């Protein structure tokens, strides 16, 4: 399992943009499609909201990749 630590610059980052910023997808649009497919989890639950606000302390999962979001 791969773990990626992401340092949050503001209050939150949109889920599709987070996937782009850590290099999982090439664009925000590709991130939206990935979220819509039902493959992305936030804090262990499937998330279908493409622009869901991800805040410090949350974890995003996709397959064997985990993204930990820090302030």
N, C-alpha and C positions, 0 to 999 in steps of 0.2 A: 504494500500500500504506500502510495506517495502522499506526503503531506506538504502543503504549500502554506506558508505564513504570509498574510497580506496585511500591511499596515494601512489603516484607514486614515485619509487626510481630512475628511469632513465628518459630518454627523452620520452619514450613511452612504452606501453605494448601491445602485440598482443591480439586481441579480444578473441581468444580461450583460451589463458593463463589467461586472466583476469577472465573469467568465472570459471576457475579452482582455481585461487588464492582466490576468495571470497567464494568458497565452493558451487557454484551452480552445478558444475559437478565434478566428481572424477578424470578426466584425461583431458589432452589437446585434445586427440582424441575424447572424448565425447563432448568436447566443439566445435570441428570442425563439428561434426554431428548436434549439436543443431543449430549452425549458418547456416549450409546448409539447414536446415529445414525451414528457413525463419521466425523463431519465435523471432529473436533478432533484436532490433532496436538500432541505434546509433544516438543520437540527433534527435529522432523522426522519422527517416527513416529506413526502413528495410535494414539490411546489410547482404549481402551474402558472402562477402570476409572473409574467416575464419581467416586469419592472418592480418586483417585490423589493422593499428597502431592507438591505442587509446592514446590520449595525455591529459594533464591536462586541465580541463575545459569542457571536454566532458561528456555526460551522456549516459549510456547504459541501455536499458530497456528489460525486459523479463517477460511477463505476468504482475503481480502486483509488480514486483521487479524493483527498480531503483538503478543503481550504479553510484555514482558521483565520478569522478576522480579528485584528487587534487594533486598539485605539492608538 
